[in-house]
Amino acid sequence: MQQDLKLLTDEQIIQFITEGYLVLQNELPNERHQKVMSHIHAVLMEEGNPGNNILPRVPDIQAFFETPVVRGALTGILGPDYYMHPHRHCHYNQPANQNPGGGLWHKDGYWSAMRSHRPWWAMIFYYTQDITEELGPTAVMPGSQYNEHFPGEDKPFRLPTGPAGTMVLVHFDLWHKASLNTSNQDRYMLKFQFARLEAPTSPTWEYENKTFQVPAGQADDTLLPIWLDVWDWLRGGSAEREERTDATLVDQKEAVRLKEAAEGDIENVALNAAYTLGRSGELGVGELLSIMRLGSAEASVRAGYGCIAAGKAAVEGLIDLLDHSDGERRALACFALGMIGSPKEQVVTALIFALSDGHALVERQAAEALGFIHATSPEAVSSTAHALVKALEQEKMEQTIDYWPHQGYIANKIGYSAALTLLRTGKNGEANEVIHALTAALDSKDRYVRAYAFEALTYLRTEKAVEVLLRYYRTARWCPDTSKASMF
């Protein structure tokens, strides 16, 4: 563990697991925040919002995310090799705006084909000025990250405040919204997103107590089975997990009751039941697989999460589900196999086969799952590179299928997932084949495919990869001093 990081504590990790956010304070001088905020203000007033290009347009922002506080916090949640995602945005909240950010509670559009309860993604809301409730900070709803449905306007929420350099590290799927700015000042918030590149193998924070301590004042522990699963996973798995599974075996009557609850309409109760079945031995896993095969679409997703909690006990049944007649069920099985993270040969072989399923969602989930399990065999990396090239060829022929229209910000979804997996695994493959695929990806119409390809080539660092990068960087280079006010 690097000594210069300010690592999170057990209590902070548990708060993140249960509430979905942490309020942290960066240790930079106020003058630096003021300088950056003034630069941002000038850009927004003179040029408009640069969107994803806020970082190259105001490069001093990068220093905010390189401090021991930020690096230590992100390491605790996402591991030491986390990746700053190319999507970022400056949220500008003016006093005159009576409907900031649309004014609605929402989850951000996500980057995987499914949302993960386990933290593969996180966001930081960063404030460059002293943030008060009157300035309209982004409101967060504690504990809502596991809810697909909005929990309701009556649920408690928080308005994080603090001096310049205050940041809110949030689970990617936490419900949040902009709040009303009732002050006489403009409010600036930088939203940056980050991705985990590998599943955890050990705790990456100041780990002292193996026992999960439910926070004092936490009145509702309905989602305790989810919390325990995330806690176990972040620690890299443990013997205690196996012991707890053995200790919660259920009989047939209880398994049927839990199955009915998992298929019910009360979301938190259903999630509790699905995760409890996942920790209830062979009988519980059998009920979950039955729901995935025959249940409603919503219930099958919850059952998939339960199978993820079950781990290796669910692998064989999930592989069998890859023969299901419904493509969305097959895709869900791929997702669950990826989240379980077993790189066993039978899993890798099944996912490689699914790359040629013929159903676009299945192929995307299979491509991403190979990255989740860190499938580094030559065949796995080669198959991923081939999937990327195939997706790029379909893109050129305008044959890309938009099977997931509410993710319109991802133009080439299979190519996107394959490129992300090569970012995770490409350095383990045959270099020329991987570089060929990534070089082709640099010409994709999808900005995120291009971004992942750039990053993956950077990870490779071979002579050929550097040659490709230099060629493309010459045209991609951004000059932060060039603007409408200063053309040359």
C-alpha positions in Angstrom: 0.0 0.0 0.0 1.4 3.4 -0.9 2.4 5.4 2.2 1.4 8.8 0.9 -2.3 8.0 0.6 -4.8 9.0 3.2 -6.7 5.8 3.3 -10.3 5.3 4.3 -11.2 3.7 7.6 -13.5 0.7 8.2 -16.2 3.1 9.4 -16.0 5.1 6.2 -16.1 2.0 4.0 -19.2 0.8 5.9 -20.8 4.2 5.5 -20.2 4.1 1.8 -21.7 0.6 1.7 -24.8 1.5 3.7 -25.4 5.1 2.7 -23.8 5.3 -0.7 -21.6 8.4 -0.2 -18.8 10.0 1.8 -18.2 13.7 2.3 -14.4 14.4 2.2 -12.2 17.5 2.3 -9.3 18.1 0.0 -6.2 19.7 1.5 -5.5 22.3 -1.2 -5.2 26.0 -0.5 -8.3 28.1 -1.2 -6.3 30.3 -3.6 -6.0 27.3 -6.0 -9.7 26.6 -5.9 -10.5 30.3 -6.5 -8.1 30.4 -9.5 -9.7 27.3 -11.1 -13.2 28.5 -10.4 -12.4 31.9 -12.1 -11.0 30.0 -15.1 -14.2 27.8 -15.3 -16.4 30.9 -15.0 -14.6 32.6 -17.9 -14.9 29.5 -20.1 -18.6 29.0 -19.4 -19.4 32.7 -20.0 -17.3 33.1 -23.1 -17.6 29.7 -24.8 -20.3 27.7 -23.1 -20.0 24.5 -21.2 -17.2 22.3 -22.7 -18.8 19.1 -21.4 -16.3 16.2 -21.4 -13.5 18.7 -22.5 -13.7 20.6 -19.2 -10.4 18.9 -18.1 -8.2 19.7 -21.1 -9.9 23.2 -21.2 -9.0 23.8 -17.5 -6.1 21.4 -16.9 -5.5 22.7 -13.4 -8.5 20.6 -12.4 -6.4 17.5 -12.6 -4.5 18.5 -9.4 -7.7 18.2 -7.4 -7.8 14.4 -8.1 -4.2 13.7 -7.4 -4.0 14.5 -3.7 -3.5 11.8 -1.0 -7.2 12.3 0.2 -8.7 11.7 -3.2 -6.3 8.9 -4.3 -6.7 7.2 -0.9 -10.5 7.4 -1.0 -10.7 6.1 -4.6 -8.2 3.4 -3.8 -10.4 2.2 -0.9 -13.6 2.0 -3.1 -12.2 1.1 -6.5 -8.8 -0.4 -5.9 -5.3 1.0 -6.6 -5.6 0.8 -10.4 -8.8 2.8 -10.9 -9.4 4.7 -14.1 -10.7 8.3 -14.5 -13.5 7.9 -17.0 -13.6 10.3 -20.0 -17.0 11.6 -19.2 -17.0 14.5 -16.8 -19.1 17.6 -16.5 -19.2 21.0 -14.8 -22.6 21.6 -13.3 -23.4 25.3 -13.1 -26.3 26.3 -10.8 -27.4 29.9 -11.0 -29.7 31.7 -8.5 -32.2 32.5 -11.2 -32.7 28.9 -12.2 -35.9 27.6 -10.6 -35.4 24.1 -12.0 -31.7 23.3 -11.7 -30.6 20.1 -13.5 -34.2 19.4 -14.4 -35.1 19.4 -10.7 -35.7 15.7 -10.5 -34.2 12.9 -8.5 -32.3 10.6 -10.8 -29.5 8.1 -11.2 -26.8 9.0 -13.7 -26.9 7.1 -17.0 -24.7 4.1 -16.4 -21.8 2.7 -18.5 -22.3 -1.0 -18.1 -25.1 -3.0 -19.6 -26.5 -3.4 -16.1 -26.0 -1.6 -12.8 -23.8 -3.3 -10.2 -24.5 -3.2 -6.4 -20.8 -3.9 -6.0 -18.7 -0.8 -6.6 -17.2 -1.1 -10.0 -17.9 2.6 -10.6 -18.0 5.8 -8.5 -18.4 9.5 -8.9 -17.0 12.6 -7.2 -19.0 15.8 -6.8 -16.3 18.4 -6.3 -17.0 22.0 -5.1 -14.4 24.7 -5.9 -16.0 27.2 -3.5 -17.4 27.2 0.1 -20.7 25.2 -0.4 -23.7 26.1 1.8 -27.3 24.8 1.6 -28.2 28.2 0.2 -25.9 27.7 -2.8 -27.7 24.6 -3.9 -25.4 21.6 -3.4 -26.4 18.4 -5.1 -28.8 16.5 -2.8 -28.1 12.8 -2.1 -30.6 10.2 -0.8 -28.7 7.9 1.6 -28.9 4.2 1.0 -30.7 4.5 -2.3 -28.0 3.1 -4.5 -29.4 -0.4 -4.5 -32.9 0.8 -5.5 -33.8 0.6 -9.2 -37.1 2.4 -8.4 -37.1 5.9 -6.8 -37.7 5.4 -3.1 -40.0 8.3 -2.8 -40.1 12.1 -2.1 -40.8 11.3 1.6 -37.4 9.7 2.1 -34.7 11.6 4.0 -32.0 13.3 1.9 -28.8 15.2 2.6 -27.3 18.5 1.3 -23.5 18.1 1.8 -21.8 21.3 2.7 -18.3 22.5 3.6 -15.4 24.8 2.6 -13.8 24.9 -0.9 -12.4 21.5 -1.7 -15.4 19.7 -0.3 -16.2 16.6 -2.3 -18.9 13.9 -2.2 -17.7 10.5 -3.2 -20.8 8.6 -4.2 -21.7 5.1 -5.3 -22.5 5.5 -9.0 -26.1 4.5 -8.7 -27.1 6.8 -5.8 -30.2 8.8 -6.3 -29.4 12.5 -6.4 -30.6 15.8 -7.7 -29.6 19.5 -8.0 -31.1 21.6 -5.3 -32.3 25.2 -5.5 -29.7 28.0 -5.3 -31.3 30.6 -3.1 -28.1 32.7 -2.7 -26.9 35.5 -4.8 -23.9 33.6 -6.1 -23.3 31.1 -9.0 -22.5 27.6 -7.8 -20.0 25.3 -9.6 -19.7 21.6 -9.1 -17.3 19.3 -11.0 -18.6 15.8 -11.6 -15.9 13.2 -12.4 -16.4 9.5 -12.8 -14.1 6.6 -12.1 -14.0 2.9 -12.9 -12.5 -0.1 -11.2 -10.2 -2.2 -13.4 -9.9 -5.4 -11.3 -12.0 -7.1 -8.7 -10.5 -6.7 -5.2 -8.2 -9.4 -3.8 -7.8 -7.8 -0.4 -8.9 -4.7 1.5 -7.4 -1.4 0.1 -8.2 0.8 3.1 -7.1 0.9 6.7 -8.7 -2.4 7.4 -8.7 -3.3 11.1 -11.9 -5.1 12.0 -13.2 -8.1 9.9 -16.7 -7.7 11.5 -19.2 -5.6 9.7 -20.6 -3.1 12.2 -24.0 -1.7 11.3 -23.7 2.1 11.9 -25.3 3.5 15.0 -28.7 5.0 14.2 -29.2 2.8 11.2 -32.9 1.9 11.9 -33.6 0.0 8.8 -31.3 -3.0 8.1 -33.5 -4.6 5.4 -30.6 -4.5 3.0 -28.1 -6.0 5.4 -27.6 -9.1 3.1 -26.5 -6.7 0.3 -24.2 -4.8 2.7 -22.6 -8.0 3.9 -22.0 -9.1 0.3 -20.4 -5.8 -0.7 -18.3 -5.9 2.5 -17.1 -9.4 1.8 -16.4 -8.6 -1.9 -14.4 -5.5 -1.1 -12.2 -7.6 1.3 -11.5 -10.0 -1.6 -13.7 -12.7 -0.3 -13.1 -14.6 2.9 -13.6 -17.9 4.8 -16.2 -16.1 6.9 -18.4 -15.9 3.8 -18.4 -19.7 3.4 -19.2 -20.2 7.1 -22.1 -17.8 6.9 -23.5 -19.6 3.9 -23.4 -22.9 5.7 -25.0 -21.4 8.7 -28.0 -20.1 6.9 -29.2 -23.2 5.1 -33.0 -23.1 4.7 -35.6 -25.8 4.4 -38.0 -26.2 1.4 -40.8 -24.2 3.1 -38.5 -21.3 3.9 -37.0 -21.4 0.4 -40.4 -21.1 -1.2 -41.3 -18.2 1.1 -38.2 -16.4 0.2 -38.8 -17.1 -3.5 -42.2 -15.5 -3.2 -40.8 -12.5 -1.5 -38.0 -12.1 -4.1 -40.7 -12.0 -6.8 -42.8 -9.5 -4.8 -43.5 -5.8 -5.4 -41.7 -4.3 -2.3 -38.3 -3.7 -3.7 -36.2 -3.8 -0.5 -37.9 -6.9 0.7 -37.4 -8.6 -2.6 -33.7 -7.7 -2.7 -33.4 -9.0 0.9 -35.0 -12.3 -0.1 -32.9 -12.7 -3.2 -29.6 -12.1 -1.4 -30.7 -14.3 1.5 -31.5 -17.1 -1.0 -28.0 -16.6 -2.4 -26.5 -17.3 1.0 -28.7 -20.3 1.7 -27.0 -23.1 0.0 -28.1 -25.3 -2.9 -31.8 -25.0 -2.3 -31.6 -21.2 -2.3 -29.6 -21.1 -5.5 -32.0 -23.4 -7.2 -34.9 -21.1 -6.4 -32.9 -18.1 -7.8 -32.1 -19.9 -11.0 -35.8 -20.8 -11.4 -36.7 -17.1 -11.1 -34.1 -16.2 -13.6 -35.4 -18.8 -16.0 -39.2 -18.3 -15.5 -39.8 -15.2 -13.5 -40.7 -11.7 -14.6 -38.0 -9.5 -16.1 -37.7 -7.5 -12.9 -37.7 -10.5 -10.6 -35.1 -12.2 -12.8 -32.7 -9.3 -12.4 -33.0 -9.4 -8.6 -32.5 -13.2 -8.7 -29.3 -12.5 -10.8 -28.0 -10.3 -7.9 -28.8 -13.1 -5.5 -26.8 -15.6 -7.7 -23.9 -13.2 -7.6 -24.0 -13.3 -3.8 -24.1 -17.1 -4.0 -20.8 -17.1 -5.9 -19.4 -20.4 -7.2 -22.5 -22.3 -6.1 -24.4 -20.6 -8.9 -21.9 -20.9 -11.7 -23.0 -24.2 -13.2 -26.7 -23.1 -13.3 -25.8 -19.8 -14.8 -23.8 -21.5 -17.6 -26.9 -23.6 -18.3 -28.9 -20.4 -18.6 -26.8 -19.4 -21.6 -29.0 -21.9 -23.5 -32.2 -20.0 -22.6 -34.4 -19.0 -25.5 -34.7 -15.4 -24.3 -31.7 -13.3 -25.1 -32.2 -11.0 -22.2 -32.0 -14.0 -19.8 -28.8 -15.1 -21.5 -27.4 -11.7 -21.1 -28.3 -11.6 -17.4 -26.5 -14.9 -17.0 -23.4 -13.4 -18.6 -23.6 -10.4 -16.3 -23.9 -12.6 -13.2 -21.0 -14.8 -14.3 -18.9 -11.7 -14.7 -19.8 -10.3 -11.3 -19.1 -13.6 -9.6 -15.6 -13.2 -11.0 -14.6 -16.9 -11.5 -11.9 -17.2 -14.2 -12.3 -20.9 -14.3 -11.9 -22.5 -17.8 -15.6 -23.5 -18.1 -16.7 -19.9 -17.4 -14.2 -18.3 -19.8 -15.1 -20.9 -22.5 -18.9 -20.2 -22.0 -18.4 -16.4 -22.2 -16.2 -16.7 -25.3 -18.9 -18.7 -27.0 -21.5 -16.1 -26.0 -19.5 -13.4 -27.8 -20.9 -15.0 -31.0 -24.4 -15.4 -29.6 -26.1 -13.4 -32.3 -28.0 -11.3 -29.8 -26.3 -7.9 -29.4 -27.1 -7.6 -25.6 -25.7 -11.0 -24.9 -22.5 -10.3 -26.9 -22.0 -7.0 -25.0 -22.5 -8.6 -21.6 -20.1 -11.4 -22.5 -17.5 -9.0 -23.7 -17.8 -7.0 -20.4 -17.9 -10.1 -18.3 -14.6 -11.3 -19.6 -13.1 -8.0 -18.2 -14.9 -8.4 -14.9 -13.4 -11.8 -14.3 -10.0 -10.6 -15.7 -9.9 -13.4 -18.3 -6.2 -13.1 -19.4 -5.8 -16.4 -21.3 -4.6 -15.9 -24.9 -7.9 -17.2 -26.2 -9.9 -14.9 -24.1 -8.0 -11.7 -25.0 -7.9 -12.8 -28.7 -11.6 -13.3 -28.7 -12.2 -9.9 -27.1 -10.0 -8.2 -29.7 -11.9 -10.0 -32.5 -15.2 -8.9 -31.0 -13.9 -5.3 -31.0 -12.8 -5.5 -34.6 -16.2 -7.1 -35.6 -18.1 -4.3 -33.8 -16.0 -1.7 -35.6 -16.7 -3.3 -39.0 -20.4 -3.3 -38.2 -20.2 0.3 -37.2 -18.6 1.2 -40.6 -21.4 -0.6 -42.4 -23.9 1.1 -40.1 -25.1 -2.2 -38.8 -24.7 -1.4 -35.1 -27.9 -2.3 -33.3 -29.2 0.2 -30.7 -30.9 -2.4 -28.5 -30.6 -0.2 -25.4 -31.9 3.2 -26.6 -31.7 4.9 -23.2 -27.9 4.5 -23.4 -27.8 6.7 -26.5 -24.5 8.3 -25.3 -22.8 5.0 -26.2 -22.9 4.7 -30.0 -21.2 1.3 -30.4 -22.2 -0.7 -27.3 -20.4 -4.0 -28.1 -17.3 -2.1 -29.3 -17.5 0.0 -26.1 -17.5 -3.1 -23.8 -14.9 -4.9 -25.8 -12.5 -1.9 -25.7 -13.1 -1.6 -21.9 -12.3 -5.2 -21.4 -9.1 -4.8 -23.4 -8.2 -1.9 -21.1 -8.5 -4.5 -18.3 -6.9 -7.5 -19.9 -5.2 -6.5 -23.2 -1.6 -6.4 -21.8 -1.9 -10.2 -21.3 -2.7 -11.0 -25.0 -0.7 -11.2 -28.2 0.6 -7.7 -28.5 0.2 -7.2 -32.3 -3.3 -8.6 -32.3 -4.4 -6.3 -29.5 -2.7 -3.3 -30.9 -4.4 -3.9 -34.3 -7.8 -3.9 -32.7 -7.1 -0.9 -30.5 -5.7 1.1 -33.4 -8.8 0.4 -35.4 -10.8 1.6 -32.4 -9.1 5.0 -32.5 -11.2 5.7 -35.6 -14.5 4.7 -34.0 -17.5 7.0 -34.2 -18.0 6.3 -30.5 -16.0 8.8 -28.4 -15.7 6.3 -25.5 -14.5 3.5 -27.6 -11.7 5.9 -28.8 -11.0 6.9 -25.2 -10.7 3.3 -23.9 -8.4 2.5 -26.9 -6.1 5.4 -26.1 -5.9 4.3 -22.4 -5.4 0.6 -23.3 -2.6 1.4 -25.6 -1.0 3.5 -22.9 -1.2 0.5 -20.6 0.5 -1.7 -23.2 3.6 0.6 -23.5 5.2 -1.5 -26.3 7.2 0.2 -29.0 4.4 -0.3 -31.5 1.7 0.9 -29.0 3.7 4.1 -28.3 4.2 4.7 -32.1 0.4 4.5 -32.6 -0.2 6.8 -29.6 2.2 9.4 -30.9 0.6 9.4 -34.3 -2.9 9.9 -32.9 -1.9 12.3 -30.1 -0.5 14.8 -32.6 -4.1 15.4 -33.8 -5.9 14.8 -30.6 -3.8 17.3 -28.6 -5.8 20.1 -27.0 -4.3 23.6 -26.3 -5.9 25.0 -23.1 -4.9 28.5 -24.1 -6.7 28.6 -27.4 -10.2 30.0 -27.3 -12.5 32.4 -29.1 -10.7 35.2 -27.3 -7.2 33.9 -28.2 -7.1 32.0 -31.5 -3.3 31.9 -31.8 
